[in-house]
Amino acid sequence: LFPYTTLFRSRIMDYSDFMKLGEGKPNVPSAPYIENTPAVIAYTGGTTGEPKGVIITNEAFNAMITENKAVHYDADPKDNALGMAPPWTYYGLSNSFNAYLCLGVKIELLPKFGPDDLGKLTLKHKANHIETVPSALIGLINEPKIKNKDLSYIRTVIVGADKLSETAEKEFNEFLAKHNSSAKVTKGYGMTEVCAAAAYSLGNTNSSGTVGIPLLLENISVFDTDDFDKELTTGERGEVCIRGPKNMVGYFGKFKDQTDQVLKVHSDGSVWAHTGDIGHMNQDGKLYIDGRIKRMFVKNGFKIFPGEIENQILKHPDVEQVAIVGVEDDSNGF
């Protein structure tokens, strides 16, 4: 261990020492601007197979900042936020770290934490803004040290990367109110291939069950799962597709040939990112995610969405988490 540690330290330079190396040296000219040059690669596990590198341009990153500033999260330069989203994902790198820094908010970097640690971390850092995943909220609610604490300093709670059940949403909002916070949990929606978030719920768009409306520069629509040129109307379920300035350039390396499985050119020439999610939009333009195409079962000609069944089961007070799976049946299929 000792030789390894010595070698590791020999490859590390303190930032102040790095800056001193530039003292008295001529300024380096700025790199020329080249439009739509790939700038960042982040990895996604997807639903199957090996992780794929997703290439995003500098313009896409800047578009995310524009969208975040439009939402603004009630952020103040004196605020601090918990950096809980993994930094090798766009949810962490773009939506959490880069967005908050551009809003002037201090980021508490958390190199290691578990699903039950949000309560302890909230008390330790007095975070004004929390961006995390739905399962972490359970850890906050169940933290014994937080039972009688004042959480009025929490002003924003954002969840993404997984679906938040309506039951959990209601329970967490009641928990915040009980602890003197005026915040209500807000939901974001997107995918790595569109630099994470494309929709967000805030204010009157933050009703129970919805992931909100498209962010400032995004177009979101629902298309027929059997004919992706057929755009569906209000209330009709189909595949959720996204078109905007944050759509990826493509996959990196050996997976680049699979780019067209996500970025599909429609008959009018427009390019949409196909999410693989089943959803619908209501008359107010709010987006609801009903499940995944691969989790949609067909029984006797009827489409069955496990997410709906899970939501109903979660309403029972003795159920904390649930997952529905399809089982083959000789006479009725699934």
TORPAMI-559329 format. One record per residue (C-alpha): residue number from 1; x, y, z; residue in three letters; chain. Coordinates in steps of 0.1 Angstrom, whole numbers, plus 2048, in hexadecimal, padded with zeros to 3 digits. Last residue first. Layout:
<nodes>
{num=NUM xx=X yy=Y zz=Z residu=ALA chaine=A}
...
</nodes>
This chain:
<nodes>
{num=334 xx=618 yy=784 zz=73A residu=PHE chaine=A}
{num=333 xx=60C yy=76C zz=71F residu=GLY chaine=A}
{num=332 xx=5E8 yy=763 zz=728 residu=ASN chaine=A}
{num=331 xx=5E7 yy=73D zz=725 residu=SER chaine=A}
{num=330 xx=60A yy=732 zz=72D residu=ASP chaine=A}
{num=329 xx=612 yy=74F zz=745 residu=ASP chaine=A}
{num=328 xx=633 yy=761 zz=746 residu=GLU chaine=A}
{num=327 xx=639 yy=777 zz=764 residu=VAL chaine=A}
{num=326 xx=63C yy=79D zz=761 residu=GLY chaine=A}
{num=325 xx=64D yy=7B0 zz=77C residu=VAL chaine=A}
{num=324 xx=63F yy=7CA zz=795 residu=ILE chaine=A}
{num=323 xx=657 yy=7DB zz=7AE residu=ALA chaine=A}
{num=322 xx=64E yy=7E8 zz=7D1 residu=VAL chaine=A}
{num=321 xx=65B yy=7FE zz=7EC residu=GLN chaine=A}
{num=320 xx=64F yy=80A zz=80E residu=GLU chaine=A}
{num=319 xx=62E yy=7F6 zz=811 residu=VAL chaine=A}
{num=318 xx=61C yy=7F5 zz=833 residu=ASP chaine=A}
{num=317 xx=609 yy=816 zz=82D residu=PRO chaine=A}
{num=316 xx=5F9 yy=809 zz=80C residu=HIS chaine=A}
{num=315 xx=5FC yy=824 zz=7F2 residu=LYS chaine=A}
{num=314 xx=61B yy=813 zz=7E5 residu=LEU chaine=A}
{num=313 xx=605 yy=7F8 zz=7D6 residu=ILE chaine=A}
{num=312 xx=5F3 yy=811 zz=7C0 residu=GLN chaine=A}
{num=311 xx=613 yy=821 zz=7B4 residu=ASN chaine=A}
{num=310 xx=622 yy=7FF zz=7AC residu=GLU chaine=A}
{num=309 xx=604 yy=7F6 zz=797 residu=ILE chaine=A}
{num=308 xx=607 yy=815 zz=783 residu=GLU chaine=A}
{num=307 xx=62D yy=810 zz=77F residu=GLY chaine=A}
{num=306 xx=627 yy=7ED zz=772 residu=PRO chaine=A}
{num=305 xx=617 yy=7FA zz=752 residu=PHE chaine=A}
{num=304 xx=5FF yy=7E2 zz=741 residu=ILE chaine=A}
{num=303 xx=5F6 yy=7E5 zz=71C residu=LYS chaine=A}
{num=302 xx=5D7 yy=7D1 zz=713 residu=PHE chaine=A}
{num=301 xx=5D6 yy=7B9 zz=6F6 residu=GLY chaine=A}
{num=300 xx=5CF yy=79A zz=70C residu=ASN chaine=A}
{num=299 xx=5ED yy=7A4 zz=722 residu=LYS chaine=A}
{num=298 xx=608 yy=7BC zz=714 residu=VAL chaine=A}
{num=297 xx=623 yy=7C5 zz=72D residu=PHE chaine=A}
{num=296 xx=636 yy=7E6 zz=72E residu=MET chaine=A}
{num=295 xx=657 yy=7E3 zz=740 residu=ARG chaine=A}
{num=294 xx=66D yy=7E5 zz=721 residu=LYS chaine=A}
{num=293 xx=65A yy=804 zz=715 residu=ILE chaine=A}
{num=292 xx=661 yy=813 zz=737 residu=ARG chaine=A}
{num=291 xx=647 yy=821 zz=74F residu=GLY chaine=A}
{num=290 xx=62B yy=83A zz=753 residu=ASP chaine=A}
{num=289 xx=63F yy=85B zz=753 residu=ILE chaine=A}
{num=288 xx=628 yy=879 zz=754 residu=TYR chaine=A}
{num=287 xx=630 yy=89A zz=742 residu=LEU chaine=A}
{num=286 xx=61D yy=8BA zz=749 residu=LYS chaine=A}
{num=285 xx=611 yy=8CD zz=72A residu=GLY chaine=A}
{num=284 xx=5F2 yy=8DB zz=73A residu=ASP chaine=A}
{num=283 xx=5DB yy=8C3 zz=727 residu=GLN chaine=A}
{num=282 xx=5EE yy=8A5 zz=734 residu=ASN chaine=A}
{num=281 xx=60D yy=895 zz=726 residu=MET chaine=A}
{num=280 xx=614 yy=870 zz=723 residu=HIS chaine=A}
{num=279 xx=62F yy=857 zz=72B residu=GLY chaine=A}
{num=278 xx=641 yy=837 zz=721 residu=ILE chaine=A}
{num=277 xx=667 yy=83A zz=724 residu=ASP chaine=A}
{num=276 xx=67F yy=82C zz=70A residu=GLY chaine=A}
{num=275 xx=68F yy=84F zz=709 residu=THR chaine=A}
{num=274 xx=68F yy=855 zz=6E3 residu=HIS chaine=A}
{num=273 xx=6A4 yy=874 zz=6DC residu=ALA chaine=A}
{num=272 xx=694 yy=886 zz=6BF residu=TRP chaine=A}
{num=271 xx=6A3 yy=893 zz=69F residu=VAL chaine=A}
{num=270 xx=68D yy=8A7 zz=688 residu=SER chaine=A}
{num=269 xx=68E yy=8A0 zz=662 residu=GLY chaine=A}
{num=268 xx=668 yy=8A0 zz=65D residu=ASP chaine=A}
{num=267 xx=667 yy=87A zz=65B residu=SER chaine=A}
{num=266 xx=678 yy=876 zz=67D residu=HIS chaine=A}
{num=265 xx=69D yy=871 zz=682 residu=VAL chaine=A}
{num=264 xx=6A5 yy=85C zz=6A0 residu=LYS chaine=A}
{num=263 xx=6BE yy=863 zz=6BB residu=LEU chaine=A}
{num=262 xx=6BB yy=845 zz=6D3 residu=VAL chaine=A}
{num=261 xx=6C1 yy=826 zz=6BD residu=GLN chaine=A}
{num=260 xx=6D4 yy=83D zz=6A5 residu=ASP chaine=A}
{num=259 xx=6F0 yy=840 zz=6BE residu=THR chaine=A}
{num=258 xx=6F7 yy=81A zz=6BD residu=GLN chaine=A}
{num=257 xx=714 yy=81D zz=6A4 residu=ASP chaine=A}
{num=256 xx=726 yy=833 zz=6BD residu=LYS chaine=A}
{num=255 xx=727 yy=816 zz=6D6 residu=PHE chaine=A}
{num=254 xx=74C yy=80D zz=6CF residu=LYS chaine=A}
{num=253 xx=758 yy=82F zz=6D7 residu=GLY chaine=A}
{num=252 xx=741 yy=84A zz=6E4 residu=PHE chaine=A}
{num=251 xx=71B yy=84D zz=6E0 residu=TYR chaine=A}
{num=250 xx=70C yy=86A zz=6CD residu=GLY chaine=A}
{num=249 xx=70C yy=88F zz=6CA residu=VAL chaine=A}
{num=248 xx=6F5 yy=890 zz=6E8 residu=MET chaine=A}
{num=247 xx=6D4 yy=8A4 zz=6E9 residu=ASN chaine=A}
{num=246 xx=6D9 yy=8C3 zz=6FE residu=LYS chaine=A}
{num=245 xx=6CD yy=8DC zz=6E3 residu=PRO chaine=A}
{num=244 xx=6AA yy=8CD zz=6E3 residu=GLY chaine=A}
{num=243 xx=694 yy=8B0 zz=6D9 residu=ARG chaine=A}
{num=242 xx=686 yy=897 zz=6F1 residu=ILE chaine=A}
{num=241 xx=670 yy=878 zz=6ED residu=CYS chaine=A}
{num=240 xx=658 yy=867 zz=705 residu=VAL chaine=A}
{num=239 xx=64B yy=846 zz=6F6 residu=GLU chaine=A}
{num=238 xx=626 yy=842 zz=6F6 residu=GLY chaine=A}
{num=237 xx=607 yy=848 zz=70B residu=ARG chaine=A}
{num=236 xx=5EB yy=85E zz=700 residu=GLU chaine=A}
{num=235 xx=5DE yy=878 zz=719 residu=GLY chaine=A}
{num=234 xx=5E2 yy=896 zz=702 residu=THR chaine=A}
{num=233 xx=5EB yy=88C zz=6DE residu=THR chaine=A}
{num=232 xx=604 yy=874 zz=6CF residu=LEU chaine=A}
{num=231 xx=61E yy=87B zz=6B4 residu=GLU chaine=A}
{num=230 xx=620 yy=860 zz=699 residu=LYS chaine=A}
{num=229 xx=643 yy=860 zz=68A residu=ASP chaine=A}
{num=228 xx=64F yy=847 zz=6A4 residu=PHE chaine=A}
{num=227 xx=637 yy=82D zz=697 residu=ASP chaine=A}
{num=226 xx=633 yy=80E zz=6AE residu=ASP chaine=A}
{num=225 xx=63A yy=820 zz=6CF residu=THR chaine=A}
{num=224 xx=625 yy=83E zz=6C5 residu=ASP chaine=A}
{num=223 xx=635 yy=85F zz=6CD residu=PHE chaine=A}
{num=222 xx=634 yy=875 zz=6EC residu=VAL chaine=A}
{num=221 xx=644 yy=898 zz=6EB residu=SER chaine=A}
{num=220 xx=65E yy=8AC zz=6FC residu=ILE chaine=A}
{num=219 xx=66F yy=8CB zz=6EE residu=ASN chaine=A}
{num=218 xx=68A yy=8DB zz=703 residu=GLU chaine=A}
{num=217 xx=699 yy=8FE zz=705 residu=LEU chaine=A}
{num=216 xx=688 yy=90B zz=725 residu=LEU chaine=A}
{num=215 xx=683 yy=8EA zz=737 residu=LEU chaine=A}
{num=214 xx=666 yy=8D4 zz=72D residu=PRO chaine=A}
{num=213 xx=649 yy=8D1 zz=746 residu=ILE chaine=A}
{num=212 xx=646 yy=8BF zz=767 residu=GLY chaine=A}
{num=211 xx=650 yy=89C zz=772 residu=VAL chaine=A}
{num=210 xx=62C yy=895 zz=77B residu=THR chaine=A}
{num=209 xx=61F yy=87E zz=797 residu=GLY chaine=A}
{num=208 xx=614 yy=899 zz=7AF residu=SER chaine=A}
{num=207 xx=612 yy=8BC zz=7A1 residu=SER chaine=A}
{num=206 xx=632 yy=8D0 zz=79C residu=ASN chaine=A}
{num=205 xx=628 yy=8E4 zz=77D residu=THR chaine=A}
{num=204 xx=618 yy=8FF zz=794 residu=ASN chaine=A}
{num=203 xx=639 yy=907 zz=7A4 residu=GLY chaine=A}
{num=202 xx=656 yy=8F1 zz=796 residu=LEU chaine=A}
{num=201 xx=657 yy=8D0 zz=783 residu=SER chaine=A}
{num=200 xx=674 yy=8CA zz=76B residu=TYR chaine=A}
{num=199 xx=679 yy=8BC zz=749 residu=ALA chaine=A}
{num=198 xx=698 yy=8B6 zz=733 residu=ALA chaine=A}
{num=197 xx=6B1 yy=8AC zz=74E residu=ALA chaine=A}
{num=196 xx=6CF yy=895 zz=747 residu=ALA chaine=A}
{num=195 xx=6E6 yy=8A2 zz=72B residu=CYS chaine=A}
{num=194 xx=6CD yy=896 zz=711 residu=VAL chaine=A}
{num=193 xx=6DD yy=873 zz=70D residu=GLU chaine=A}
{num=192 xx=6E0 yy=870 zz=733 residu=THR chaine=A}
{num=191 xx=6BA yy=870 zz=736 residu=MET chaine=A}
{num=190 xx=69F yy=888 zz=740 residu=GLY chaine=A}
{num=189 xx=687 yy=88F zz=75C residu=TYR chaine=A}
{num=188 xx=688 yy=8A6 zz=77A residu=GLY chaine=A}
{num=187 xx=672 yy=8A5 zz=799 residu=LYS chaine=A}
{num=186 xx=66B yy=8BE zz=7B4 residu=THR chaine=A}
{num=185 xx=667 yy=8B7 zz=7D9 residu=VAL chaine=A}
{num=184 xx=655 yy=8D2 zz=7EB residu=LYS chaine=A}
{num=183 xx=668 yy=8ED zz=7FF residu=ALA chaine=A}
{num=182 xx=658 yy=903 zz=81A residu=SER chaine=A}
{num=181 xx=66D yy=8F1 zz=834 residu=SER chaine=A}
{num=180 xx=660 yy=8F2 zz=858 residu=ASN chaine=A}
{num=179 xx=667 yy=8CE zz=862 residu=HIS chaine=A}
{num=178 xx=643 yy=8C3 zz=85F residu=LYS chaine=A}
{num=177 xx=642 yy=8D3 zz=83C residu=ALA chaine=A}
{num=176 xx=660 yy=8BF zz=831 residu=LEU chaine=A}
{num=175 xx=651 yy=89E zz=83D residu=PHE chaine=A}
{num=174 xx=62F yy=8A6 zz=82D residu=GLU chaine=A}
{num=173 xx=642 yy=8AB zz=80C residu=ASN chaine=A}
{num=172 xx=654 yy=88B zz=811 residu=PHE chaine=A}
{num=171 xx=634 yy=877 zz=817 residu=GLU chaine=A}
{num=170 xx=623 yy=885 zz=7F9 residu=LYS chaine=A}
{num=169 xx=640 yy=87E zz=7E2 residu=GLU chaine=A}
{num=168 xx=644 yy=85B zz=7EF residu=ALA chaine=A}
{num=167 xx=61F yy=853 zz=7E8 residu=THR chaine=A}
{num=166 xx=621 yy=863 zz=7C5 residu=GLU chaine=A}
{num=165 xx=63F yy=84C zz=7BD residu=SER chaine=A}
{num=164 xx=65F yy=85D zz=7B3 residu=LEU chaine=A}
{num=163 xx=66D yy=84F zz=793 residu=LYS chaine=A}
{num=162 xx=693 yy=84B zz=78F residu=ASP chaine=A}
{num=161 xx=6B0 yy=860 zz=783 residu=ALA chaine=A}
{num=160 xx=6A1 yy=880 zz=792 residu=GLY chaine=A}
{num=159 xx=699 yy=891 zz=7B3 residu=VAL chaine=A}
{num=158 xx=69B yy=8B5 zz=7BC residu=ILE chaine=A}
{num=157 xx=696 yy=8C4 zz=7DF residu=VAL chaine=A}
{num=156 xx=699 yy=8EA zz=7E1 residu=THR chaine=A}
{num=155 xx=695 yy=902 zz=7FE residu=ARG chaine=A}
{num=154 xx=6A3 yy=8EF zz=81C residu=ILE chaine=A}
{num=153 xx=6AC yy=909 zz=837 residu=TYR chaine=A}
{num=152 xx=68B yy=903 zz=849 residu=SER chaine=A}
{num=151 xx=697 yy=8E0 zz=853 residu=LEU chaine=A}
{num=150 xx=691 yy=8E4 zz=879 residu=ASP chaine=A}
{num=149 xx=69A yy=8C4 zz=88A residu=LYS chaine=A}
{num=148 xx=682 yy=8AF zz=89F residu=ASN chaine=A}
{num=147 xx=686 yy=88D zz=88E residu=LYS chaine=A}
{num=146 xx=6A7 yy=895 zz=87B residu=ILE chaine=A}
{num=145 xx=6BD yy=87F zz=891 residu=LYS chaine=A}
{num=144 xx=6A7 yy=860 zz=88A residu=PRO chaine=A}
{num=143 xx=6AD yy=861 zz=864 residu=GLU chaine=A}
{num=142 xx=68F yy=84F zz=855 residu=ASN chaine=A}
{num=141 xx=682 yy=86D zz=841 residu=ILE chaine=A}
{num=140 xx=6A5 yy=875 zz=833 residu=LEU chaine=A}
{num=139 xx=6AD yy=851 zz=82A residu=GLY chaine=A}
{num=138 xx=68B yy=84E zz=819 residu=ILE chaine=A}
{num=137 xx=694 yy=86C zz=804 residu=LEU chaine=A}
{num=136 xx=6B3 yy=85A zz=7F7 residu=ALA chaine=A}
{num=135 xx=69E yy=842 zz=7E3 residu=SER chaine=A}
{num=134 xx=690 yy=85E zz=7CE residu=PRO chaine=A}
{num=133 xx=6B2 yy=869 zz=7C0 residu=VAL chaine=A}
{num=132 xx=6C5 yy=889 zz=7C9 residu=THR chaine=A}
{num=131 xx=6C7 yy=8AE zz=7C5 residu=GLU chaine=A}
{num=130 xx=6C6 yy=8C1 zz=7E7 residu=ILE chaine=A}
{num=129 xx=6C6 yy=8E6 zz=7EA residu=HIS chaine=A}
{num=128 xx=6C9 yy=8FB zz=80A residu=ASN chaine=A}
{num=127 xx=6E0 yy=8E2 zz=81A residu=ALA chaine=A}
{num=126 xx=6E6 yy=8E5 zz=83F residu=LYS chaine=A}
{num=125 xx=707 yy=8D2 zz=83A residu=HIS chaine=A}
{num=124 xx=707 yy=8BA zz=857 residu=LYS chaine=A}
{num=123 xx=6E1 yy=8B7 zz=85C residu=LEU chaine=A}
{num=122 xx=6DB yy=8B1 zz=837 residu=THR chaine=A}
{num=121 xx=6F8 yy=898 zz=836 residu=LEU chaine=A}
{num=120 xx=6EA yy=884 zz=853 residu=LYS chaine=A}
{num=119 xx=6C7 yy=882 zz=843 residu=GLY chaine=A}
{num=118 xx=6D5 yy=87A zz=820 residu=LEU chaine=A}
{num=117 xx=6E9 yy=85D zz=82D residu=ASP chaine=A}
{num=116 xx=6D1 yy=840 zz=828 residu=ASP chaine=A}
{num=115 xx=6D8 yy=83A zz=802 residu=PRO chaine=A}
{num=114 xx=6FD yy=83A zz=809 residu=GLY chaine=A}
{num=113 xx=718 yy=854 zz=806 residu=PHE chaine=A}
{num=112 xx=73B yy=859 zz=7F9 residu=LYS chaine=A}
{num=111 xx=74E yy=875 zz=7E7 residu=PRO chaine=A}
{num=110 xx=734 yy=88F zz=7F2 residu=LEU chaine=A}
{num=109 xx=73C yy=8B1 zz=7E4 residu=LEU chaine=A}
{num=108 xx=72A yy=8CE zz=7F6 residu=GLU chaine=A}
{num=107 xx=723 yy=8E6 zz=7D9 residu=ILE chaine=A}
{num=106 xx=722 yy=90B zz=7E0 residu=LYS chaine=A}
{num=105 xx=708 yy=91E zz=7CB residu=VAL chaine=A}
{num=104 xx=711 yy=939 zz=7B2 residu=GLY chaine=A}
{num=103 xx=6F7 yy=92F zz=799 residu=LEU chaine=A}
{num=102 xx=712 yy=924 zz=781 residu=CYS chaine=A}
{num=101 xx=71F yy=90E zz=79D residu=LEU chaine=A}
{num=100 xx=6FD yy=8FF zz=7A2 residu=TYR chaine=A}
{num=99 xx=6F9 yy=8F6 zz=77D residu=ALA chaine=A}
{num=98 xx=71C yy=8E7 zz=77A residu=ASN chaine=A}
{num=97 xx=719 yy=8D0 zz=799 residu=PHE chaine=A}
{num=96 xx=6F5 yy=8C4 zz=798 residu=SER chaine=A}
{num=95 xx=6E6 yy=8C5 zz=776 residu=ASN chaine=A}
{num=94 xx=706 yy=8C2 zz=762 residu=SER chaine=A}
{num=93 xx=71F yy=8AB zz=773 residu=LEU chaine=A}
{num=92 xx=706 yy=89A zz=78A residu=GLY chaine=A}
{num=91 xx=6E9 yy=892 zz=773 residu=TYR chaine=A}
{num=90 xx=702 yy=891 zz=757 residu=TYR chaine=A}
{num=89 xx=712 yy=873 zz=767 residu=THR chaine=A}
{num=88 xx=736 yy=86F zz=773 residu=TRP chaine=A}
{num=87 xx=730 yy=887 zz=78F residu=PRO chaine=A}
{num=86 xx=717 yy=870 zz=7A1 residu=PRO chaine=A}
{num=85 xx=6FA yy=885 zz=7AE residu=ALA chaine=A}
{num=84 xx=6FE yy=88D zz=7D3 residu=MET chaine=A}
{num=83 xx=70D yy=8B0 zz=7D1 residu=GLY chaine=A}
{num=82 xx=6FB yy=8BF zz=7EE residu=LEU chaine=A}
{num=81 xx=6F4 yy=8E4 zz=7E9 residu=ALA chaine=A}
{num=80 xx=6FF yy=904 zz=7FA residu=ASN chaine=A}
{num=79 xx=6F0 yy=926 zz=7FA residu=ASP chaine=A}
{num=78 xx=701 yy=948 zz=7FD residu=LYS chaine=A}
{num=77 xx=700 yy=94D zz=7D8 residu=PRO chaine=A}
{num=76 xx=6DA yy=94A zz=7D9 residu=ASP chaine=A}
{num=75 xx=6C4 yy=931 zz=7C8 residu=ALA chaine=A}
{num=74 xx=69E yy=932 zz=7C6 residu=ASP chaine=A}
{num=73 xx=6A1 yy=913 zz=7AF residu=TYR chaine=A}
{num=72 xx=6AC yy=92A zz=791 residu=HIS chaine=A}
{num=71 xx=694 yy=91A zz=778 residu=VAL chaine=A}
{num=70 xx=69F yy=931 zz=75C residu=ALA chaine=A}
{num=69 xx=6C3 yy=92E zz=76A residu=LYS chaine=A}
{num=68 xx=6C0 yy=909 zz=767 residu=ASN chaine=A}
{num=67 xx=6B5 yy=90B zz=742 residu=GLU chaine=A}
{num=66 xx=6D1 yy=922 zz=739 residu=THR chaine=A}
{num=65 xx=6EA yy=90C zz=74C residu=ILE chaine=A}
{num=64 xx=6DE yy=8EE zz=739 residu=MET chaine=A}
{num=63 xx=6E2 yy=900 zz=718 residu=ALA chaine=A}
{num=62 xx=706 yy=908 zz=721 residu=ASN chaine=A}
{num=61 xx=70D yy=8E2 zz=725 residu=PHE chaine=A}
{num=60 xx=6FC yy=8DB zz=704 residu=ALA chaine=A}
{num=59 xx=711 yy=8F6 zz=6F3 residu=GLU chaine=A}
{num=58 xx=731 yy=8E6 zz=701 residu=ASN chaine=A}
{num=57 xx=727 yy=8C6 zz=6EF residu=THR chaine=A}
{num=56 xx=71C yy=8A5 zz=6FE residu=ILE chaine=A}
{num=55 xx=729 yy=882 zz=6F7 residu=ILE chaine=A}
{num=54 xx=719 yy=865 zz=709 residu=VAL chaine=A}
{num=53 xx=730 yy=849 zz=713 residu=GLY chaine=A}
{num=52 xx=71E yy=828 zz=715 residu=LYS chaine=A}
{num=51 xx=71D yy=810 zz=733 residu=PRO chaine=A}
{num=50 xx=71B yy=7EB zz=729 residu=GLU chaine=A}
{num=49 xx=6FB yy=7D9 zz=722 residu=GLY chaine=A}
{num=48 xx=6D7 yy=7E0 zz=72D residu=THR chaine=A}
{num=47 xx=6C1 yy=7FC zz=73A residu=THR chaine=A}
{num=46 xx=6DA yy=818 zz=734 residu=GLY chaine=A}
{num=45 xx=6FA yy=817 zz=749 residu=GLY chaine=A}
{num=44 xx=702 yy=83B zz=740 residu=THR chaine=A}
{num=43 xx=723 yy=84B zz=73D residu=TYR chaine=A}
{num=42 xx=72E yy=86F zz=73A residu=ALA chaine=A}
{num=41 xx=743 yy=87E zz=71E residu=ILE chaine=A}
{num=40 xx=748 yy=8A4 zz=71C residu=VAL chaine=A}
{num=39 xx=753 yy=8BD zz=702 residu=ALA chaine=A}
{num=38 xx=74A yy=8B2 zz=6DF residu=PRO chaine=A}
{num=37 xx=74E yy=8CF zz=6C7 residu=THR chaine=A}
{num=36 xx=72C yy=8DE zz=6BD residu=ASN chaine=A}
{num=35 xx=73B yy=8FF zz=6B0 residu=GLU chaine=A}
{num=34 xx=760 yy=904 zz=6B1 residu=ILE chaine=A}
{num=33 xx=76D yy=920 zz=6C7 residu=TYR chaine=A}
{num=32 xx=792 yy=926 zz=6C5 residu=PRO chaine=A}
{num=31 xx=7A6 yy=91D zz=6E5 residu=ALA chaine=A}
{num=30 xx=7B0 yy=93B zz=6F9 residu=SER chaine=A}
{num=29 xx=7D4 yy=947 zz=6F6 residu=PRO chaine=A}
{num=28 xx=7EC yy=93D zz=712 residu=VAL chaine=A}
{num=27 xx=7F8 yy=95A zz=726 residu=ASN chaine=A}
{num=26 xx=81E yy=95E zz=728 residu=PRO chaine=A}
{num=25 xx=82E yy=94F zz=747 residu=LYS chaine=A}
{num=24 xx=838 yy=964 zz=765 residu=GLY chaine=A}
{num=23 xx=823 yy=94F zz=77D residu=GLU chaine=A}
{num=22 xx=815 yy=930 zz=76B residu=GLY chaine=A}
{num=21 xx=826 yy=916 zz=781 residu=LEU chaine=A}
{num=20 xx=819 yy=928 zz=79F residu=LYS chaine=A}
{num=19 xx=7F5 yy=91E zz=795 residu=MET chaine=A}
{num=18 xx=7FF yy=8F9 zz=797 residu=PHE chaine=A}
{num=17 xx=80E yy=8FE zz=7B9 residu=ASP chaine=A}
{num=16 xx=7ED yy=90D zz=7C5 residu=SER chaine=A}
{num=15 xx=7DA yy=8F0 zz=7B6 residu=TYR chaine=A}
{num=14 xx=7EE yy=8D6 zz=7C9 residu=ASP chaine=A}
{num=13 xx=7FE yy=8BD zz=7B2 residu=MET chaine=A}
{num=12 xx=7F7 yy=898 zz=7B3 residu=ILE chaine=A}
{num=11 xx=80B yy=87D zz=7A0 residu=ARG chaine=A}
{num=10 xx=825 yy=879 zz=7BB residu=SER chaine=A}
{num=9 xx=809 yy=873 zz=7D4 residu=ARG chaine=A}
{num=8 xx=7FE yy=854 zz=7C1 residu=PHE chaine=A}
{num=7 xx=821 yy=846 zz=7C0 residu=LEU chaine=A}
{num=6 xx=825 yy=84A zz=7E5 residu=THR chaine=A}
{num=5 xx=804 yy=83A zz=7EC residu=THR chaine=A}
{num=4 xx=80C yy=81C zz=7D6 residu=TYR chaine=A}
{num=3 xx=82E yy=818 zz=7E7 residu=PRO chaine=A}
{num=2 xx=81C yy=818 zz=809 residu=PHE chaine=A}
{num=1 xx=800 yy=800 zz=800 residu=LEU chaine=A}
</nodes>
